[in-house]
Amino acid sequence: MNNTFKVITFDVEHGSSHVIITPNNQVVMIDAGSRADFSPAHHLRYVWGHTQLRWLTVTHHDSDHLTDINNIAEHFLPLTLEQPTIDPLQLALLYPAGFSTPLEVFLEFRKNYTLPVPPMSDPIYPWGGVQFATFKNEYHELASPNMNDMSVVTFASFQGWTFIFPGDLEKQGWLKLLENEDFRDMVQRTSVFVASHHGRESGFCQEVFQYCTPNLVIISDKSMTDTSCTDEYRQNVLLPGLQVKNKLGQFETRRVLTTRNDGAIFAEIDAEGRGFFTIE
């Protein structure tokens, strides 16, 4: 037991791949994005030496969150899979142009998971002191259903720190979830905010920041565009931000970190609740 809680946001360009390693060495992966020259699953197995993936959450079914599924299937068989609640007809309606190749692969992969399991928050799971909570909108709950707004939202808390991973949630989805008191309570605790929809304007919801003022925002994306909301996120971070060790080993105060400029982002919370953030 290493007594630390680790969160890694891999640089998968316009995609999403986050890994949580609990103090008792349970590995949780949120989303399965990759780059043409980099597989997070391969890195976990052959560079870091992990042989088991305890939990895989696929926040939703867009291809940029699924491109590493082949490698996950080859190097791991996750014990538990979490995904949006959606039936085949609804899925077809949300992708009228047809399914992407990564989605086709995922639909085959998920056939391995047929039994219902308790939610991630259930105390039966040995998370080494980490507390998880998950929320998601269902198709029938949305006035205008779309895949992004059905994203599984995961909160991970340890020693006074709470991270949120909202997938590609857009404003409609945020506002619907904010109707839930338990969701609002978790948002209020959030200290590290992973920006929804790669930091794009469509994923930004100012109403969320009526409930929380995070210490840091993390954006996973490839390049700056006219629809990026980096400045809007920065304005909602608690001043002065956090001390982050940069690629030269120097510390700088940051409010927003992005994979497009900073590369992979590492967070580590120790048993005393001290946070250490590094970019590589």
C-alpha positions, 0 to 999 in steps of 0.5 A: 500500500503506497498511501498516495492517490494518483491521477494521470491525465494522458496527452491523447490530443483531441481525446480523453484518457485519465487513470486513477491509482488508489492507495491500495494500487487499484487501477481505474481508467476513465475513457479510452482515448489514445494517440497514433503513437501512444497507447495509455493501456500499453503504457500502463502494462509495459512501462508501469507494470500494472497487470489488472484494470479494476474499473473502466468507465467509458463516459460516452460513445464518441470515437475520441474516447474509445480509440484505445479499446483494442489495446485495453482488450489486448493488455487487460480485461477490466473487471468492471465496465461502466458506461451510459445507459442506452439501448441499441435503438437510442444509440442508432438515433444518436449516430444517424450517420453510422457507428465509428470503427472504435465504437463498433469495436467497443460494442463487441468488447462490452459483450463481455459485461452482462451482469449488473454490479453495485455502483462505484460508490458501494462500500464493497469495493476496496478503494483504499480510502478513495470515495467515488460517486457517479452520475449520469443523465438518461435518454428519456430525461433530456429534452433534446437527447444527445450522446454528450449529455449522457456522459457518465460523470465521476467524482473521486475524493481523497483526503479533502481533495475531489476531482471531477471527470465529466466526459463531454457533458454540455450545458443541457446535461449540466443543468439537468444534473444540477437538479440533483441535490447529491450532484450539487453537493459533490460539485461543491466539494470539487477542487480539481475540475477536468473541463468538459468536452475538451474545454470547448465552449459547448461544454462550459456551463457558468451555472456550475461555478455557482456551486464550486470554485476549484483550485485547478482546471485540467483541459485535455485537448489537441490545439487552441480553437476559437471555441476554447474556453480556457480564459472562462475556466481560469476566471472561475478558479480560486486564486492564486491557483496551485503550485505545479512543477514544470518540465524543468523541475521548477515550480510555477503557480497555475490555474489551468493546465492543458495537455496541448501545452503541458503534455501529460498531467500528474497529480498525487495526494499523500496520506496527509492531504498534501497535493503535488502536481507535475507536468511532463 
